[in-house]
Amino acid sequence: MRYLIPFAESADRLSDLDVEVWDGSTPLPSVLDDVEFFVPPYTFDKKYHQPIVDMPALRVVQLLTAGYEHAMHLMRPGLLLANARGVHDASTAELALTLTLAAQRNVAGYVRAADQGLWVRDERPSLADANVLIVGYGSIGEAIERRLAGFEVSVTRVARSARDGVHPISDVVKLLPDADVVILITPLTEETRGLVGADFLAAMKDGALLVNVARGPVVDTDALVAELTSGRLRAALDVTDPEPLPADHPLWSAPNVLISPHVGGLTTAFYPRGRKLIEEQIRRYEAGEPLINIVWPT
C-alpha cells in the first residue's frame, strides 16, 4: 500500500495504483510500513493525524484543510506537507459573505424575535457603500472579493507582503480606522497568532464589524469580549479561541456577536474539489512531477 486516502471514490478512480481507504470511521490498516502518501481525514482532530509517526516510508502528507498548523508538530526531515489551497475558497467565501450580511442586517436578532412572535424593526448598517478590509489576501481572500463585487463596496487588501494593489500586514493598523467591515482570512502562524489584540481592536472605528473566518487564535478573545461588551464593536465569528467554545464562555452571551461552529469549508462543494486535489497530487507523485500547495518545508 503506497497511498492511504479518505475517499473511496478517488480510490476507485486510482484503481491502477496501490491505494487503500481510511476515513477515520474504521480501524487503521494493520500495516503502515509501506505508506508513502497519506491524506488524513478532513478534521482538525490531531488523533487522525497521529498515524504519521507510524509510517516509516512516508514522503507526502496531503491535508484536506487550508490551514496546516495542527499537523506541524508531526513533521520530520524527509516529509513534504501540502495543504488544500483552493479546495475551500468557494465555501469559505460564501460563509464570509453570509456572516457579514447577517450581522449587518441583524438576521440573528430577527430570528430570535420571531421565536417569541415579536415584530421588531430597526435601521441597520448596509453593506452597500461600506469600506471592507480583507486581512489575509490569498486565494480565499480573492474569492471573498469576487463575491463582494456586486455589493457596491470598496475593498482594501492586506497580505503578509506587499504587492500590486495589496498592502503589507505592517500597514493594517493605519488602515483600520477607515474600515466598516474587517474580514480575517489570514493563516495561523507565529506572526498572526494574537494579531487582533487590544491595540488592533482599539484602532477599529466605532460600530465596525469584525468577521473571522480564519482561525480563532488570530484574535485575542478576552480583548474582543471587552469590546463587544462595551457595545463599541460587532463581530461575526466562524472560529473561536478556545474551540469548540464551552457552553459557559462569555463570548456566547456577549452583545453584537454572531457565532457559527467552524463550518466555513463544510459544504457539498468541498467533496468534489477535495477528491480532484487528491487525484491530481497522486498522479503527479506517480509521474515524478512537482506537487502543488507545498507548505513545508518552506
C-alpha atoms as one frame of an Amber mdcrd trajectory, in Angstrom:
protein
   0.000   0.000   0.000   1.611   3.235  -1.174  -1.373   5.542  -0.757  -3.760
   5.909   2.179  -6.649   8.297   1.452 -10.132   9.015   2.906 -12.259   8.929
  -0.279 -13.473   5.635  -1.759 -14.491   7.422  -4.973 -10.905   8.551  -5.524
  -9.592   5.058  -4.775 -11.900   3.728  -7.482 -10.561   6.244  -9.997  -6.992
   5.356  -8.977  -7.636   1.622  -9.137  -4.465   1.039 -11.176  -2.443   2.101
  -8.133  -1.866   0.608  -4.688  -4.476   2.695  -2.816  -6.328   1.952   0.405
  -9.128   3.937   2.022  -9.247   5.132   5.621 -11.769   7.810   6.516 -11.349
   7.615  10.290 -14.574   5.685  10.882 -12.905   2.256  10.748  -9.708   0.836
  12.277  -6.471   1.782  10.591  -4.871  -0.802   8.312  -2.739  -3.094  10.433
   0.457  -2.431   8.487   1.501   1.111   7.643   5.151   0.420   6.814   4.799
   0.973   3.059   2.625   4.106   3.042   4.369   6.841   1.061   1.477   9.247
   0.574  -1.046   9.897   3.354  -4.212  12.002   3.209  -5.716  12.283   6.711
  -9.496  12.571   7.069 -10.960  16.068   6.880 -10.736  17.108  10.514  -8.643
  19.228  12.852  -8.608  16.436  15.460  -4.933  15.608  15.932  -5.596  11.928
  16.621  -6.401  11.390  12.936  -3.005  12.804  12.004  -1.065  10.816  14.605
  -0.598   7.769  12.289   2.082   9.835  10.533   4.555   8.743  13.224   3.926
   5.063  12.383   4.688   5.415   8.660   8.463   4.991   8.197   8.290   5.169
   4.386   6.107   8.257   4.354   7.108  11.010   1.945   3.996  13.178   1.496
   1.218  14.345   3.823  -1.628  15.931   1.877  -4.096  17.781   4.103  -7.699
  18.499   3.197  -7.636  21.733   5.193  -6.297  25.087   4.073  -4.680  25.605
   7.480  -1.865  23.290   8.475  -0.806  24.379  11.955  -2.465  21.300  13.501
  -0.082  18.941  11.632   3.200  20.800  12.019   4.170  19.042  15.250   4.317
  15.743  13.346   6.628  16.877  10.561  10.111  15.387  10.306  13.002  15.601
   7.854  12.201  13.982   4.528   8.481  14.794   4.591   6.545  17.150   2.355
   3.391  18.768   3.713   0.785  20.085   1.283  -2.391  21.954   2.163  -5.731
  22.182   0.367  -5.309  25.648  -1.116  -8.220  26.257  -3.479 -10.468  23.496
  -2.150 -12.288  25.687   0.374 -12.276  29.001  -1.477 -15.901  28.909  -2.602
 -17.384  27.563   0.636 -15.430  29.831   2.972 -16.069  32.897   0.822 -19.798
  32.088   0.862 -19.792  31.930   4.641 -17.781  35.143   4.964 -20.462  36.922
   2.937 -23.253  35.167   4.823 -21.887  36.227   8.212 -21.240  39.760   7.010
 -24.728  40.247   5.603 -26.426  38.514   8.528 -24.580  40.707  11.027 -25.158
  43.922   9.097 -28.893  43.247   8.759 -29.407  41.673  12.224 -30.750  38.381
  10.875 -29.987  36.572  14.161 -31.927  39.209  16.109 -34.935  38.883  13.839
 -34.894  35.093  14.180 -34.825  35.386  17.988 -37.682  37.892  17.864 -39.678
  35.607  15.568 -39.296  32.758  18.065 -41.197  34.985  20.523 -43.737  36.215
  17.995 -42.296  39.736  18.093 -42.325  42.175  15.163 -39.071  44.090  15.621
 -37.976  46.704  13.100 -34.754  48.648  13.250 -32.426  50.531  10.960 -29.267
  48.605  10.249 -25.950  49.364   8.547 -25.939  48.464   4.873 -23.165  46.541
   3.216 -23.543  48.895   0.258 -21.133  51.851   0.482 -19.071  50.091   3.167
 -15.294  50.041   3.253 -14.250  46.380   3.559 -10.749  45.456   4.712  -9.663
  41.900   3.846  -6.800  40.793   6.093  -5.083  37.784   4.528  -5.403  38.254
   0.794  -4.681  34.772  -0.527  -6.892  32.588  -2.710  -9.818  32.699  -0.247
  -9.427  36.447   0.159  -9.618  36.787  -3.606 -12.743  34.599  -3.635 -14.336
  36.813  -0.977 -13.628  39.923  -3.033 -15.197  38.347  -6.132 -18.371  37.721
  -4.168 -18.336  41.263  -2.812 -18.212  42.682  -6.331 -21.967  43.139  -6.646
 -22.470  44.819  -3.267 -21.198  48.307  -4.086 -18.381  48.241  -1.556 -14.809
  49.457  -1.637 -12.213  46.803  -0.829  -8.779  47.225   0.732  -6.460  44.218
   0.673  -3.768  43.220   3.189  -1.358  40.297   2.972   1.898  39.283   4.620
   3.893  41.015   1.891   3.043  43.990  -0.304   2.278  43.514  -3.986   0.387
  45.447  -6.602  -2.896  46.567  -5.041  -2.180  44.782  -1.748  -0.873  46.399
   1.441   1.642  44.648   3.692   0.439  43.474   7.080   2.564  46.197   8.670
   0.061  48.740   7.296  -3.000  47.161   8.868  -3.354  49.341  11.970  -3.331
  52.568   9.971  -5.977  51.131   7.604  -8.387  50.074  10.366  -9.936  53.482
  11.188 -11.476  53.670   7.697 -12.873  50.118   7.643 -16.563  49.444   8.263
 -16.043  45.684   7.925 -12.809  43.799   8.666 -12.694  40.240   7.300  -9.949
  37.982   8.679  -8.772  35.130   6.465  -5.076  35.042   7.349  -3.348  31.719
   8.101  -2.471  30.988  11.717   1.286  31.399  12.118   3.516  32.640  14.893
   3.290  36.073  13.248  -0.525  36.127  13.118  -1.291  34.488  16.465  -2.910
  37.223  18.566  -2.697  39.681  15.665  -6.125  41.057  16.553  -5.413  42.186
  20.076  -6.435  45.179  22.143  -4.470  47.657  20.007  -5.862  46.296  16.744
  -9.427  46.409  18.060  -8.966  49.881  19.534  -7.939  51.131  16.075 -11.230
  49.958  14.531 -13.920  52.598  14.150 -16.950  52.645  16.439 -19.638  50.265
  15.214 -17.323  48.385  12.844 -17.845  44.667  12.199 -15.080  42.067  12.677
 -15.632  38.871  10.650 -13.310  35.959  11.447 -13.249  33.050   9.002  -9.525
  32.430   9.612  -8.518  30.763  12.887  -9.648  31.515  16.419  -6.212  32.286
  17.902  -5.676  35.080  15.364  -7.947  37.057  17.730  -7.369  37.772  21.422
 -10.719  36.525  22.727 -10.626  38.459  26.002  -9.901  41.711  24.179 -12.746
  41.041  21.755 -15.215  40.219  24.541 -14.308  43.519  26.218 -15.026  45.499
  23.040 -18.282  43.646  22.387 -19.442  44.101  25.966 -18.789  47.828  25.741
 -21.015  47.935  22.663 -18.360  49.640  20.576 -17.690  46.823  18.080 -19.621
  43.979  16.482 -18.380  40.535  15.439 -19.345  37.554  13.300 -17.161  34.521
  14.023 -16.870  31.120  12.380 -13.829  30.342  14.517 -13.079  30.992  18.174
 -10.400  30.513  20.770 -10.971  28.156  22.525 -12.715  25.834  20.102 -15.216
  24.293  20.475 -16.438  27.205  22.549 -17.510  25.987  26.038 -21.179  26.474
  26.852 -20.416  28.881  29.689 -17.927  31.023  27.759 -18.715  34.780  27.937
 -18.437  35.098  24.169 -21.792  33.308  23.800 -23.589  35.949  25.841 -21.686
  38.987  24.590 -23.841  41.502  22.710 -23.492  42.121  18.990 -21.870  38.790
  18.145 -22.915  36.072  15.692 -21.171  32.690  16.006 -21.108  29.685  13.674
 -19.277  26.444  14.649 -16.265  26.443  12.271 -18.169  25.335   9.190 -16.537
  27.593   6.603 -15.382  24.723   4.406 -18.009  22.175   5.362 -20.341  22.166
   2.363 -21.091  19.866  -0.555 -18.641  21.928  -2.632 -15.758  20.506  -0.581
 -16.005  16.884  -1.709 -15.537  17.154  -5.488 -12.777  19.705  -5.013 -11.060
  17.602  -2.353 -11.201  14.462  -4.495  -9.849  16.327  -7.505  -6.894  17.626
  -5.488  -6.020  14.189  -4.092  -6.189  12.546  -7.502  -4.087  15.257  -9.135
  -1.440  15.105  -6.438  -1.164  11.323  -6.593  -0.862  11.370 -10.380   1.869
  13.994 -10.033   3.644  11.867  -7.449   3.454   8.801  -9.678   4.873  10.763
 -12.605   7.674  12.287 -10.550   6.284  15.775 -11.155   6.406  18.619  -8.584
   3.478  18.624  -6.187   1.361  21.731  -5.691   0.444  23.506  -2.435   3.624
  22.551  -0.581   3.674  24.477   2.714   6.515  22.636   4.477   9.424  22.716
   4.228   9.305  26.320   3.045
